[in-house]
């Protein structure tokens, strides 16, 4: 567990730096800046539509063959074919290491395969490439909670809230973590 704690420190530090510099301009694409601004102001239905648009943008690599690897990796992940998902996403990352989304997807596959070290590495890579990647941040918060780092999970969840306040299940997560970390009022 000591090794895991050592590996978590840089990730948590990266999230702290992100919180200090939180701004829509951090998005990878200029188009996404407007979407992230709209996401903060949207109603629930609008937020879901904007989230889907952002996810579509993140899934576009600019190359049909790389888009196919992304699609196959995502489909394998949805089918719980974790090794296949990891292989497709690894091939994509090998060809386009600058993209954040494949790292986030592969981290999910690693996490589901109980491979926490590689999952943590990929989450860190995704967040470094795109600090606004709310899916990677959500994965990191879930991982921190799973590992018992509740204060870190709460801090990351609040960072997600600053980006995507209406993210499905986020408020419940924050409420649960606040109760565990800060206690409940009498």
OpenMM code with the backbone's topology and positions (N, CA, C; nanometers):
from openmm import Vec3, app, unit

residues = "UNK UNK UNK UNK UNK UNK UNK UNK UNK UNK UNK UNK UNK UNK UNK UNK UNK UNK UNK UNK UNK UNK UNK UNK UNK UNK UNK UNK UNK UNK UNK UNK UNK UNK UNK UNK UNK UNK UNK UNK UNK UNK UNK UNK UNK UNK UNK UNK UNK UNK UNK UNK UNK UNK UNK UNK UNK UNK UNK UNK UNK UNK UNK UNK UNK UNK UNK UNK UNK UNK UNK UNK UNK UNK UNK UNK UNK UNK UNK UNK UNK UNK UNK UNK UNK UNK UNK UNK UNK UNK UNK UNK UNK UNK UNK UNK UNK UNK UNK UNK UNK UNK UNK UNK UNK UNK UNK UNK UNK UNK UNK UNK UNK UNK UNK UNK UNK UNK UNK UNK UNK UNK UNK UNK UNK UNK UNK UNK UNK UNK UNK UNK UNK UNK UNK UNK UNK UNK UNK UNK UNK UNK UNK UNK UNK UNK UNK UNK UNK UNK UNK UNK UNK UNK UNK UNK UNK UNK UNK UNK UNK UNK UNK UNK UNK UNK UNK UNK UNK UNK UNK UNK UNK UNK UNK UNK UNK UNK UNK UNK UNK UNK UNK UNK UNK UNK".split()
positions = [
    Vec3(0.0829, -0.1192, 0.0000),
    Vec3(0.0000, 0.0000, 0.0000),
    Vec3(0.0870, 0.1250, 0.0000),
    Vec3(0.2086, 0.1154, 0.0558),
    Vec3(0.2980, 0.2304, 0.0563),
    Vec3(0.3339, 0.2701, -0.0862),
    Vec3(0.3607, 0.1721, -0.1722),
    Vec3(0.3913, 0.2017, -0.3113),
    Vec3(0.2733, 0.2711, -0.3781),
    Vec3(0.1521, 0.2243, -0.3497),
    Vec3(0.0329, 0.2859, -0.4078),
    Vec3(0.0212, 0.4301, -0.3601),
    Vec3(0.0459, 0.4556, -0.2326),
    Vec3(0.0373, 0.5921, -0.1798),
    Vec3(0.1408, 0.6809, -0.2484),
    Vec3(0.2615, 0.6293, -0.2727),
    Vec3(0.3643, 0.7069, -0.3413),
    Vec3(0.3203, 0.7399, -0.4836),
    Vec3(0.2537, 0.6471, -0.5494),
    Vec3(0.2088, 0.6698, -0.6859),
    Vec3(0.0927, 0.7673, -0.6897),
    Vec3(0.0150, 0.7748, -0.5814),
    Vec3(-0.1006, 0.8638, -0.5783),
    Vec3(-0.0605, 1.0091, -0.5585),
    Vec3(0.0476, 1.0349, -0.4885),
    Vec3(0.0862, 1.1721, -0.4573),
    Vec3(0.0985, 1.2604, -0.5809),
    Vec3(0.1679, 1.2178, -0.6871),
    Vec3(0.1770, 1.3054, -0.8042),
    Vec3(0.0413, 1.3313, -0.8700),
    Vec3(-0.0459, 1.2321, -0.8676),
    Vec3(-0.1775, 1.2489, -0.9291),
    Vec3(-0.2590, 1.3492, -0.8493),
    Vec3(-0.2596, 1.3343, -0.7190),
    Vec3(-0.3344, 1.4270, -0.6345),
    Vec3(-0.2745, 1.5670, -0.6465),
    Vec3(-0.1431, 1.5774, -0.6556),
    Vec3(-0.0788, 1.7075, -0.6748),
    Vec3(-0.1204, 1.7676, -0.8079),
    Vec3(-0.1295, 1.6855, -0.9115),
    Vec3(-0.1718, 1.7359, -1.0424),
    Vec3(-0.3146, 1.7891, -1.0366),
    Vec3(-0.3997, 1.7203, -0.9634),
    Vec3(-0.5378, 1.7669, -0.9496),
    Vec3(-0.5405, 1.8987, -0.8719),
    Vec3(-0.4577, 1.9107, -0.7704),
    Vec3(-0.4517, 2.0365, -0.6942),
    Vec3(-0.4065, 2.1523, -0.7824),
    Vec3(-0.3072, 2.1283, -0.8662),
    Vec3(-0.2622, 2.2315, -0.9600),
    Vec3(-0.3755, 2.2665, -1.0549),
    Vec3(-0.4463, 2.1645, -1.1004),
    Vec3(-0.5601, 2.1867, -1.1887),
    Vec3(-0.6637, 2.2758, -1.1216),
    Vec3(-0.6946, 2.2489, -0.9963),
    Vec3(-0.7943, 2.3294, -0.9260),
    Vec3(-0.7528, 2.4757, -0.9190),
    Vec3(-0.6237, 2.4982, -0.9018),
    Vec3(-0.5747, 2.6352, -0.8927),
    Vec3(-0.5850, 2.7080, -1.0258),
    Vec3(-0.5779, 2.6326, -1.1338),
    Vec3(-0.5766, 2.6946, -1.2662),
    Vec3(-0.7026, 2.6640, -1.3464),
    Vec3(-0.8091, 2.6284, -1.2776),
    Vec3(-0.9313, 2.5875, -1.3446),
    Vec3(-0.9814, 2.6980, -1.4373),
    Vec3(-0.9883, 2.6646, -1.5670),
    Vec3(-1.0383, 2.7589, -1.6662),
    Vec3(-1.0773, 2.6816, -1.7905),
    Vec3(-1.1828, 2.7231, -1.8575),
    Vec3(-1.2232, 2.6526, -1.9779),
    Vec3(-1.1146, 2.6495, -2.0847),
    Vec3(-1.0226, 2.7435, -2.0840),
    Vec3(-0.9187, 2.7479, -2.1864),
    Vec3(-0.8268, 2.6269, -2.1798),
    Vec3(-0.8351, 2.5470, -2.0758),
    Vec3(-0.7499, 2.4295, -2.0633),
    Vec3(-0.7926, 2.3161, -2.1549),
    Vec3(-0.9081, 2.3275, -2.2152),
    Vec3(-0.9556, 2.2219, -2.3040),
    Vec3(-0.8623, 2.2064, -2.4232),
    Vec3(-0.8562, 2.0818, -2.4752),
    Vec3(-0.7661, 2.0528, -2.5858),
    Vec3(-0.8051, 2.1268, -2.7128),
    Vec3(-0.9301, 2.1440, -2.7376),
    Vec3(-0.9777, 2.2009, -2.8625),
    Vec3(-1.0446, 2.3350, -2.8339),
    Vec3(-1.0277, 2.4282, -2.9254),
    Vec3(-1.0928, 2.5575, -2.9117),
    Vec3(-1.2436, 2.5402, -2.9067),
    Vec3(-1.2984, 2.4490, -2.9890),
    Vec3(-1.4419, 2.4244, -2.9903),
    Vec3(-1.4935, 2.3837, -2.8522),
    Vec3(-1.4132, 2.3129, -2.7781),
    Vec3(-1.4570, 2.2636, -2.6481),
    Vec3(-1.4702, 2.3751, -2.5449),
    Vec3(-1.3997, 2.4838, -2.5613),
    Vec3(-1.4079, 2.5927, -2.4645),
    Vec3(-1.5516, 2.6411, -2.4507),
    Vec3(-1.6179, 2.6639, -2.5624),
    Vec3(-1.7575, 2.7082, -2.5581),
    Vec3(-1.8475, 2.6006, -2.4976),
    Vec3(-1.8194, 2.4746, -2.5298),
    Vec3(-1.9001, 2.3661, -2.4739),
    Vec3(-1.8837, 2.3575, -2.3225),
    Vec3(-1.7617, 2.3733, -2.2725),
    Vec3(-1.7412, 2.3688, -2.1277),
    Vec3(-1.8062, 2.4878, -2.0581),
    Vec3(-1.8052, 2.6032, -2.1211),
    Vec3(-1.8730, 2.7198, -2.0648),
    Vec3(-2.0233, 2.6938, -2.0577),
    Vec3(-2.0799, 2.6409, -2.1659),
    Vec3(-2.2227, 2.6096, -2.1696),
    Vec3(-2.2575, 2.5011, -2.0682),
    Vec3(-2.1666, 2.4063, -2.0482),
    Vec3(-2.1912, 2.2962, -1.9551),
    Vec3(-2.2131, 2.3480, -1.8134),
    Vec3(-2.1389, 2.4503, -1.7762),
    Vec3(-2.1523, 2.5075, -1.6411),
    Vec3(-2.2864, 2.5768, -1.6205),
    Vec3(-2.3480, 2.6231, -1.7279),
    Vec3(-2.4703, 2.7031, -1.7177),
    Vec3(-2.5953, 2.6267, -1.7592),
    Vec3(-2.5813, 2.5034, -1.8024),
    Vec3(-2.6919, 2.4271, -1.8609),
    Vec3(-2.7891, 2.3751, -1.7565),
    Vec3(-2.9126, 2.3505, -1.8027),
    Vec3(-3.0095, 2.2783, -1.7214),
    Vec3(-2.9781, 2.1290, -1.7369),
    Vec3(-3.0431, 2.0418, -1.6605),
    Vec3(-3.0080, 1.8988, -1.6680),
    Vec3(-3.0138, 1.8381, -1.8081),
    Vec3(-3.1189, 1.8662, -1.8835),
    Vec3(-3.1293, 1.8094, -2.0184),
    Vec3(-3.0207, 1.8665, -2.1081),
    Vec3(-2.9967, 1.9944, -2.0977),
    Vec3(-2.8924, 2.0580, -2.1774),
    Vec3(-2.7549, 2.0069, -2.1406),
    Vec3(-2.7325, 1.9861, -2.0121),
    Vec3(-2.6020, 1.9367, -1.9668),
    Vec3(-2.5734, 1.7990, -2.0254),
    Vec3(-2.6726, 1.7142, -2.0286),
    Vec3(-2.6532, 1.5790, -2.0844),
    Vec3(-2.6198, 1.5872, -2.2334),
    Vec3(-2.6903, 1.6743, -2.3061),
    Vec3(-2.6640, 1.6892, -2.4497),
    Vec3(-2.5235, 1.7451, -2.4731),
    Vec3(-2.4825, 1.8404, -2.3920),
    Vec3(-2.3490, 1.8978, -2.4063),
    Vec3(-2.2432, 1.7936, -2.3707),
    Vec3(-2.2673, 1.7178, -2.2655),
    Vec3(-2.1735, 1.6109, -2.2288),
    Vec3(-2.1560, 1.5131, -2.3448),
    Vec3(-2.2650, 1.4738, -2.4068),
    Vec3(-2.2572, 1.3813, -2.5205),
    Vec3(-2.1781, 1.4421, -2.6354),
    Vec3(-2.1944, 1.5714, -2.6583),
    Vec3(-2.1191, 1.6389, -2.7652),
    Vec3(-1.9697, 1.6402, -2.7325),
    Vec3(-1.9367, 1.6683, -2.6067),
    Vec3(-1.7958, 1.6673, -2.5654),
    Vec3(-1.7373, 1.5272, -2.5823),
    Vec3(-1.8121, 1.4261, -2.5414),
    Vec3(-1.7644, 1.2886, -2.5561),
    Vec3(-1.7420, 1.2530, -2.7034),
    Vec3(-1.8307, 1.3007, -2.7915),
    Vec3(-1.8110, 1.2769, -2.9356),
    Vec3(-1.6843, 1.3465, -2.9838),
    Vec3(-1.6620, 1.4688, -2.9378),
    Vec3(-1.5415, 1.5427, -2.9764),
    Vec3(-1.4164, 1.4701, -2.9278),
    Vec3(-1.4191, 1.4228, -2.8029),
    Vec3(-1.3048, 1.3505, -2.7485),
    Vec3(-1.2782, 1.2217, -2.8248),
    Vec3(-1.3830, 1.1649, -2.8833),
    Vec3(-1.3691, 1.0376, -2.9546),
    Vec3(-1.3190, 1.0540, -3.0978),
    Vec3(-1.3115, 1.1754, -3.1456),
    Vec3(-1.2649, 1.2015, -3.2821),
    Vec3(-1.1139, 1.2213, -3.2809),
    Vec3(-1.0447, 1.1367, -3.3543),
    Vec3(-0.8990, 1.1448, -3.3584),
    Vec3(-0.8477, 1.2195, -3.4805),
    Vec3(-0.9331, 1.2327, -3.5822),
    Vec3(-0.8884, 1.2924, -3.7071),
    Vec3(-0.8404, 1.1887, -3.8065),
    Vec3(-0.8446, 1.0628, -3.7683),
    Vec3(-0.8002, 0.9541, -3.8556),
    Vec3(-0.9031, 0.8420, -3.8510),
    Vec3(-0.9553, 0.8010, -3.9663),
    Vec3(-1.0536, 0.6916, -3.9666),
    Vec3(-1.0016, 0.5636, -3.9018),
    Vec3(-0.8751, 0.5295, -3.9235),
    Vec3(-0.8233, 0.4051, -3.8646),
    Vec3(-0.8107, 0.4179, -3.7127),
    Vec3(-0.7711, 0.5361, -3.6651),
    Vec3(-0.7623, 0.5553, -3.5200),
    Vec3(-0.9016, 0.5647, -3.4577),
    Vec3(-0.9971, 0.6257, -3.5298),
    Vec3(-1.1355, 0.6289, -3.4812),
    Vec3(-1.1894, 0.4866, -3.4661),
    Vec3(-1.1513, 0.3988, -3.5603),
    Vec3(-1.1947, 0.2588, -3.5534),
    Vec3(-1.1354, 0.1893, -3.4307),
    Vec3(-1.0084, 0.2158, -3.4011),
    Vec3(-0.9478, 0.1591, -3.2800),
    Vec3(-1.0213, 0.2090, -3.1550),
    Vec3(-1.0560, 0.3387, -3.1539),
    Vec3(-1.1301, 0.3948, -3.0406),
    Vec3(-1.2651, 0.3260, -3.0272),
    Vec3(-1.3358, 0.3115, -3.1376),
    Vec3(-1.4669, 0.2466, -3.1362),
    Vec3(-1.4562, 0.1022, -3.0876),
    Vec3(-1.3597, 0.0298, -3.1402),
    Vec3(-1.3440, -0.1108, -3.0990),
    Vec3(-1.3043, -0.1220, -2.9520),
    Vec3(-1.2195, -0.0326, -2.9069),
    Vec3(-1.1812, -0.0327, -2.7657),
    Vec3(-1.3004, -0.0046, -2.6753),
    Vec3(-1.3806, 0.0937, -2.7149),
    Vec3(-1.4989, 0.1286, -2.6351),
    Vec3(-1.6001, 0.0147, -2.6355),
    Vec3(-1.6222, -0.0467, -2.7526),
    Vec3(-1.7167, -0.1589, -2.7612),
    Vec3(-1.6688, -0.2771, -2.6766),
    Vec3(-1.5411, -0.3079, -2.6830),
    Vec3(-1.4873, -0.4177, -2.6019),
    Vec3(-1.5042, -0.3871, -2.4533),
    Vec3(-1.4834, -0.2629, -2.4163),
    Vec3(-1.5011, -0.2224, -2.2765),
    Vec3(-1.6467, -0.2401, -2.2342),
    Vec3(-1.7394, -0.1985, -2.3199),
    Vec3(-1.8821, -0.2136, -2.2895),
    Vec3(-1.9221, -0.3606, -2.2765),
    Vec3(-1.8557, -0.4477, -2.3524),
    Vec3(-1.8838, -0.5912, -2.3479),
    Vec3(-1.8055, -0.6622, -2.2375),
    Vec3(-1.7298, -0.5847, -2.1586),
    Vec3(-1.6460, -0.6400, -2.0516),
    Vec3(-1.5368, -0.7320, -2.1050),
    Vec3(-1.4982, -0.7137, -2.2294),
    Vec3(-1.3853, -0.7858, -2.2884),
    Vec3(-1.2614, -0.7001, -2.2627),
    Vec3(-1.2163, -0.7049, -2.1393),
    Vec3(-1.1173, -0.6088, -2.0913),
    Vec3(-0.9834, -0.6211, -2.1623),
    Vec3(-0.9352, -0.7424, -2.1847),
    Vec3(-0.8066, -0.7579, -2.2520),
    Vec3(-0.8122, -0.7021, -2.3932),
    Vec3(-0.9204, -0.7273, -2.4634),
    Vec3(-0.9374, -0.6742, -2.5985),
    Vec3(-0.9435, -0.5216, -2.5957),
    Vec3(-1.0162, -0.4666, -2.4996),
    Vec3(-1.0246, -0.3203, -2.4860),
    Vec3(-0.8859, -0.2613, -2.4628),
    Vec3(-0.8117, -0.3232, -2.3730),
    Vec3(-0.6765, -0.2745, -2.3424),
    Vec3(-0.5890, -0.2797, -2.4675),
    Vec3(-0.5990, -0.3867, -2.5439),
    Vec3(-0.5165, -0.4000, -2.6638),
    Vec3(-0.5516, -0.2953, -2.7696),
    Vec3(-0.6805, -0.2751, -2.7943),
    Vec3(-0.7212, -0.1751, -2.8939),
    Vec3(-0.6791, -0.0349, -2.8498),
    Vec3(-0.7022, -0.0040, -2.7244),
    Vec3(-0.6700, 0.1298, -2.6757),
    Vec3(-0.5196, 0.1522, -2.6666),
    Vec3(-0.4451, 0.0473, -2.6364),
    Vec3(-0.2991, 0.0582, -2.6360),
    Vec3(-0.2486, 0.0880, -2.7767),
    Vec3(-0.3038, 0.0212, -2.8758),
    Vec3(-0.2646, 0.0484, -3.0148),
    Vec3(-0.2956, 0.1924, -3.0520),
    Vec3(-0.4116, 0.2411, -3.0086),
    Vec3(-0.4483, 0.3801, -3.0357),
    Vec3(-0.3515, 0.4764, -2.9679),
    Vec3(-0.3203, 0.4513, -2.8422),
    Vec3(-0.2281, 0.5372, -2.7675),
    Vec3(-0.0889, 0.5345, -2.8309),
    Vec3(-0.0462, 0.4187, -2.8781),
    Vec3(0.0835, 0.4090, -2.9451),
    Vec3(0.0905, 0.5005, -3.0674),
    Vec3(-0.0223, 0.5156, -3.1371),
    Vec3(-0.0252, 0.5979, -3.2584),
    Vec3(-0.0626, 0.7440, -3.2325),
    Vec3(-0.1286, 0.7714, -3.1224),
    Vec3(-0.1716, 0.9081, -3.0926),
    Vec3(-0.1571, 0.9350, -2.9423),
    Vec3(-0.0344, 0.9376, -2.8926),
    Vec3(-0.0136, 0.9520, -2.7478),
    Vec3(-0.0553, 1.0875, -2.6914),
    Vec3(-0.0832, 1.1837, -2.7787),
    Vec3(-0.1217, 1.3166, -2.7320),
    Vec3(-0.2686, 1.3254, -2.6910),
    Vec3(-0.3502, 1.2271, -2.7282),
    Vec3(-0.4933, 1.2291, -2.6979),
    Vec3(-0.5198, 1.1832, -2.5541),
    Vec3(-0.6082, 1.2523, -2.4865),
    Vec3(-0.6409, 1.2187, -2.3476),
    Vec3(-0.7430, 1.1059, -2.3370),
    Vec3(-0.8433, 1.1068, -2.4231),
    Vec3(-0.9569, 1.0154, -2.4066),
    Vec3(-0.9191, 0.8673, -2.4106),
    Vec3(-0.8295, 0.8242, -2.4984),
    Vec3(-0.7932, 0.6819, -2.4964),
    Vec3(-0.7307, 0.6382, -2.3639),
    Vec3(-0.6549, 0.7273, -2.3015),
    Vec3(-0.5974, 0.6942, -2.1703),
    Vec3(-0.7084, 0.6757, -2.0667),
    Vec3(-0.8086, 0.7621, -2.0707),
    Vec3(-0.9192, 0.7508, -1.9766),
    Vec3(-0.9947, 0.6199, -1.9968),
    Vec3(-1.0211, 0.5852, -2.1225),
    Vec3(-1.0911, 0.4596, -2.1506),
    Vec3(-1.0086, 0.3387, -2.1069),
    Vec3(-0.8794, 0.3416, -2.1389),
    Vec3(-0.7947, 0.2280, -2.1006),
    Vec3(-0.7827, 0.2187, -1.9484),
    Vec3(-0.7791, 0.3326, -1.8801),
    Vec3(-0.7761, 0.3312, -1.7332),
    Vec3(-0.8985, 0.2598, -1.6787),
    Vec3(-1.0138, 0.2831, -1.7405),
    Vec3(-1.1362, 0.2160, -1.6987),
    Vec3(-1.1219, 0.0649, -1.7152),
    Vec3(-1.0662, 0.0227, -1.8279),
    Vec3(-1.0463, -0.1211, -1.8506),
    Vec3(-0.9493, -0.1793, -1.7476),
    Vec3(-0.8394, -0.1089, -1.7236),
    Vec3(-0.7434, -0.1556, -1.6224),
    Vec3(-0.8089, -0.1647, -1.4847),
    Vec3(-0.8857, -0.0622, -1.4489),
    Vec3(-0.9508, -0.0607, -1.3176),
    Vec3(-1.0453, -0.1796, -1.3032),
    Vec3(-1.1248, -0.2046, -1.4067),
    Vec3(-1.2183, -0.3179, -1.4026),
    Vec3(-1.1456, -0.4519, -1.3964),
    Vec3(-1.0220, -0.4536, -1.4475),
    Vec3(-0.9398, -0.5754, -1.4429),
    Vec3(-0.8570, -0.5811, -1.3145),
    Vec3(-0.8874, -0.4924, -1.2183),
    Vec3(-0.8161, -0.4848, -1.0902),
    Vec3(-0.6672, -0.4566, -1.1079),
    Vec3(-0.6330, -0.3830, -1.2102),
    Vec3(-0.4944, -0.3435, -1.2359),
    Vec3(-0.4820, -0.1940, -1.2013),
    Vec3(-0.4767, -0.1657, -1.0709),
    Vec3(-0.4858, -0.0282, -1.0232),
    Vec3(-0.3649, 0.0567, -1.0614),
    Vec3(-0.2476, 0.0009, -1.0618),
    Vec3(-0.1283, 0.0783, -1.0981),
    Vec3(-0.1369, 0.1328, -1.2397),
    Vec3(-0.1582, 0.0453, -1.3403),
    Vec3(-0.1736, 0.0964, -1.4766),
    Vec3(-0.2935, 0.1908, -1.4914),
    Vec3(-0.4018, 0.1635, -1.4188),
    Vec3(-0.5182, 0.2534, -1.4254),
    Vec3(-0.4804, 0.3923, -1.3755),
    Vec3(-0.4104, 0.3968, -1.2650),
    Vec3(-0.3676, 0.5252, -1.2093),
    Vec3(-0.2742, 0.5983, -1.3055),
    Vec3(-0.1811, 0.5267, -1.3651),
    Vec3(-0.0899, 0.5875, -1.4633),
    Vec3(-0.1683, 0.6485, -1.5795),
    Vec3(-0.2664, 0.5747, -1.6305),
    Vec3(-0.3445, 0.6251, -1.7431),
    Vec3(-0.4318, 0.7437, -1.7044),
    Vec3(-0.4872, 0.7414, -1.5851),
    Vec3(-0.5664, 0.8561, -1.5415),
    Vec3(-0.4785, 0.9800, -1.5318),
    Vec3(-0.3599, 0.9624, -1.4777),
    Vec3(-0.2665, 1.0744, -1.4691),
    Vec3(-0.2325, 1.1262, -1.6092),
    Vec3(-0.2086, 1.0368, -1.7029),
    Vec3(-0.1781, 1.0770, -1.8402),
    Vec3(-0.2946, 1.1525, -1.9039),
    Vec3(-0.4152, 1.1052, -1.8827),
    Vec3(-0.5332, 1.1714, -1.9390),
    Vec3(-0.5491, 1.3117, -1.8815),
    Vec3(-0.5344, 1.3248, -1.7507),
    Vec3(-0.5534, 1.4547, -1.6852),
    Vec3(-0.4421, 1.5514, -1.7226),
    Vec3(-0.3210, 1.5012, -1.7387),
    Vec3(-0.2121, 1.5883, -1.7837),
    Vec3(-0.2395, 1.6419, -1.9234),
    Vec3(-0.2975, 1.5597, -2.0092),
    Vec3(-0.3237, 1.6012, -2.1468),
    Vec3(-0.4471, 1.6902, -2.1569),
    Vec3(-0.5435, 1.6696, -2.0683),
    Vec3(-0.6658, 1.7500, -2.0688),
    Vec3(-0.7196, 1.7608, -1.9259),
    Vec3(-0.6828, 1.8672, -1.8542),
    Vec3(-0.7284, 1.8836, -1.7159),
    Vec3(-0.8804, 1.8962, -1.7017),
    Vec3(-0.9513, 1.9187, -1.8126),
    Vec3(-1.0971, 1.9303, -1.8083),
    Vec3(-1.1655, 1.7955, -1.8359),
    Vec3(-1.0891, 1.6892, -1.8469),
    Vec3(-1.1447, 1.5582, -1.8828),
    Vec3(-1.2213, 1.5029, -1.7626),
    Vec3(-1.3493, 1.5370, -1.7562),
    Vec3(-1.4312, 1.4998, -1.6407),
    Vec3(-1.4470, 1.3490, -1.6265),
    Vec3(-1.4368, 1.2734, -1.7336),
    Vec3(-1.4443, 1.1272, -1.7201),
    Vec3(-1.3200, 1.0727, -1.6508),
    Vec3(-1.2031, 1.1229, -1.6863),
    Vec3(-1.0801, 1.0793, -1.6196),
    Vec3(-1.0832, 1.1206, -1.4729),
    Vec3(-1.1295, 1.2418, -1.4467),
    Vec3(-1.1396, 1.2879, -1.3079),
    Vec3(-1.2401, 1.2034, -1.2300),
    Vec3(-1.3498, 1.1668, -1.2937),
    Vec3(-1.4490, 1.0806, -1.2282),
    Vec3(-1.3872, 0.9450, -1.1955),
    Vec3(-1.3111, 0.8907, -1.2885),
    Vec3(-1.2420, 0.7639, -1.2632),
    Vec3(-1.1431, 0.7754, -1.1495),
    Vec3(-1.0696, 0.8858, -1.1464),
    Vec3(-0.9729, 0.9062, -1.0392),
    Vec3(-1.0430, 0.9189, -0.9044),
    Vec3(-1.1530, 0.9926, -0.8998),
    Vec3(-1.2285, 1.0063, -0.7741),
    Vec3(-1.2802, 0.8706, -0.7274),
    Vec3(-1.3321, 0.7917, -0.8197),
    Vec3(-1.3828, 0.6576, -0.7838),
    Vec3(-1.2701, 0.5694, -0.7322),
    Vec3(-1.1549, 0.5793, -0.7955),
    Vec3(-1.0404, 0.4995, -0.7526),
    Vec3(-0.9935, 0.5417, -0.6141),
    Vec3(-0.9883, 0.6717, -0.5899),
    Vec3(-0.9472, 0.7206, -0.4578),
    Vec3(-1.0452, 0.6730, -0.3502),
    Vec3(-1.1729, 0.6789, -0.3817),
    Vec3(-1.2724, 0.6318, -0.2853),
    Vec3(-1.2574, 0.4820, -0.2612),
    Vec3(-1.2409, 0.4065, -0.3673),
    Vec3(-1.2233, 0.2612, -0.3568),
    Vec3(-1.1028, 0.2255, -0.2694),
    Vec3(-0.9962, 0.3037, -0.2812),
    Vec3(-0.8736, 0.2778, -0.2059),
    Vec3(-0.8755, 0.3385, -0.0657),
    Vec3(-0.9834, 0.4099, -0.0329),
    Vec3(-0.9972, 0.4652, 0.1008),
    Vec3(-0.9417, 0.6057, 0.1193),
    Vec3(-0.9058, 0.6723, 0.0105),
    Vec3(-0.8554, 0.8101, 0.0173),
    Vec3(-0.9737, 0.9046, -0.0024),
    Vec3(-1.0589, 0.9124, 0.1003),
    Vec3(-1.1859, 0.9826, 0.0886),
    Vec3(-1.1679, 1.1333, 0.0715),
    Vec3(-1.0717, 1.1926, 0.1411),
    Vec3(-1.0499, 1.3367, 0.1258),
    Vec3(-1.0065, 1.3699, -0.0166),
    Vec3(-0.9192, 1.2880, -0.0738),
    Vec3(-0.8767, 1.3089, -0.2119),
    Vec3(-0.9944, 1.2903, -0.3076),
    Vec3(-1.0747, 1.1887, -0.2827),
    Vec3(-1.1923, 1.1635, -0.3675),
    Vec3(-1.2875, 1.2825, -0.3626),
    Vec3(-1.3052, 1.3402, -0.2443),
    Vec3(-1.3929, 1.4565, -0.2300),
    Vec3(-1.3350, 1.5775, -0.3030),
    Vec3(-1.2059, 1.6009, -0.2888),
    Vec3(-1.1418, 1.7140, -0.3568),
    Vec3(-1.1582, 1.7006, -0.5089),
    Vec3(-1.1362, 1.5817, -0.5611),
    Vec3(-1.1476, 1.5583, -0.7051),
    Vec3(-1.2930, 1.5725, -0.7490),
    Vec3(-1.3855, 1.5240, -0.6691),
    Vec3(-1.5275, 1.5367, -0.7020),
    Vec3(-1.5688, 1.6832, -0.7075),
    Vec3(-1.5157, 1.7630, -0.6187),
    Vec3(-1.5445, 1.9074, -0.6235),
    Vec3(-1.4829, 1.9725, -0.7474),
    Vec3(-1.3685, 1.9213, -0.7924),
    Vec3(-1.3085, 1.9705, -0.9166),
    Vec3(-1.3996, 1.9371, -1.0343),
    Vec3(-1.4568, 1.8187, -1.0331),
    Vec3(-1.5505, 1.7796, -1.1386),
    Vec3(-1.6713, 1.8718, -1.1362),
    Vec3(-1.7184, 1.9029, -1.0171),
    Vec3(-1.8341, 1.9911, -1.0026),
    Vec3(-1.8077, 2.1284, -1.0640),
    Vec3(-1.6844, 2.1760, -1.0542),
    Vec3(-1.6490, 2.3051, -1.1133),
    Vec3(-1.6529, 2.2994, -1.2657),
    Vec3(-1.6327, 2.1827, -1.3221),
    Vec3(-1.6334, 2.1649, -1.4676),
    Vec3(-1.7725, 2.1297, -1.5180),
    Vec3(-1.8367, 2.0352, -1.4496),
    Vec3(-1.9632, 1.9749, -1.4959),
    Vec3(-2.0539, 1.9578, -1.3746),
    Vec3(-2.1153, 2.0682, -1.3296),
    Vec3(-2.1925, 2.0638, -1.2055),
    Vec3(-2.3100, 1.9666, -1.2048),
    Vec3(-2.3635, 1.9350, -1.3216),
    Vec3(-2.4792, 1.8460, -1.3281),
    Vec3(-2.4431, 1.7051, -1.3742),
    Vec3(-2.3186, 1.6662, -1.3598),
    Vec3(-2.2754, 1.5307, -1.3984),
    Vec3(-2.3588, 1.4297, -1.3205),
    Vec3(-2.4088, 1.3318, -1.3911),
    Vec3(-2.4972, 1.2325, -1.3297),
    Vec3(-2.4290, 1.1642, -1.2119),
    Vec3(-2.4962, 1.1641, -1.0975),
    Vec3(-2.4479, 1.0975, -0.9770),
    Vec3(-2.3450, 1.1766, -0.8984),
    Vec3(-2.3013, 1.2904, -0.9508),
    Vec3(-2.1947, 1.3657, -0.8838),
    Vec3(-2.2392, 1.4219, -0.7495),
    Vec3(-2.3560, 1.4827, -0.7446),
    Vec3(-2.4002, 1.5428, -0.6182),
    Vec3(-2.4149, 1.4372, -0.5092),
    Vec3(-2.4661, 1.3204, -0.5446),
    Vec3(-2.4789, 1.2118, -0.4472),
    Vec3(-2.3411, 1.1682, -0.3978),
    Vec3(-2.2451, 1.1627, -0.4895),
    Vec3(-2.1082, 1.1263, -0.4513),
    Vec3(-2.0507, 1.2294, -0.3560),
    Vec3(-2.0674, 1.3572, -0.3881),
    Vec3(-2.0149, 1.4639, -0.3016),
    Vec3(-2.0815, 1.4579, -0.1655),
    Vec3(-2.2140, 1.4422, -0.1625),
    Vec3(-2.2855, 1.4348, -0.0341),
    Vec3(-2.2359, 1.3175, 0.0498),
    Vec3(-2.2184, 1.2014, -0.0142),
    Vec3(-2.1718, 1.0817, 0.0575),
    Vec3(-2.0309, 1.1029, 0.1123),
    Vec3(-1.9419, 1.1578, 0.0283),
    Vec3(-1.8043, 1.1795, 0.0713),
    Vec3(-1.7958, 1.2871, 0.1785),
    Vec3(-1.8746, 1.3935, 0.1648),
    Vec3(-1.8749, 1.4977, 0.2683),
    Vec3(-1.9179, 1.4397, 0.4026),
    Vec3(-2.0205, 1.3546, 0.4008),
    Vec3(-2.0671, 1.2928, 0.5250),
    Vec3(-1.9575, 1.2052, 0.5862),
    Vec3(-1.8824, 1.1348, 0.5028),
    Vec3(-1.7776, 1.0478, 0.5529),
    Vec3(-1.6563, 1.1262, 0.5995),
    Vec3(-1.6213, 1.2319, 0.5270),
    Vec3(-1.5001, 1.3080, 0.5583),
    Vec3(-1.5259, 1.4131, 0.6659),
    Vec3(-1.6356, 1.4846, 0.6509),
    Vec3(-1.6624, 1.5968, 0.7399),
    Vec3(-1.7610, 1.5644, 0.8503),
    Vec3(-1.8271, 1.4506, 0.8396),
    Vec3(-1.9265, 1.4113, 0.9372),
    Vec3(-2.0600, 1.4763, 0.9064),
    Vec3(-2.1572, 1.4461, 0.9874),
    Vec3(-2.2910, 1.5028, 0.9690),
    Vec3(-2.3261, 1.5908, 1.0869),
    Vec3(-2.4030, 1.6954, 1.0590),
    Vec3(-2.4457, 1.7873, 1.1648),
    Vec3(-2.5484, 1.7209, 1.2534),
    Vec3(-2.5411, 1.7527, 1.3803),
    Vec3(-2.6391, 1.6964, 1.4750),
    Vec3(-2.7624, 1.7791, 1.4828),
] * unit.nanometer
topology = app.Topology()
chain = topology.addChain("A")
for resn in residues:
    res = topology.addResidue(resn, chain)
    for name in ("N", "CA", "C"):
        topology.addAtom(name, app.Element.getBySymbol(name[0]), res)
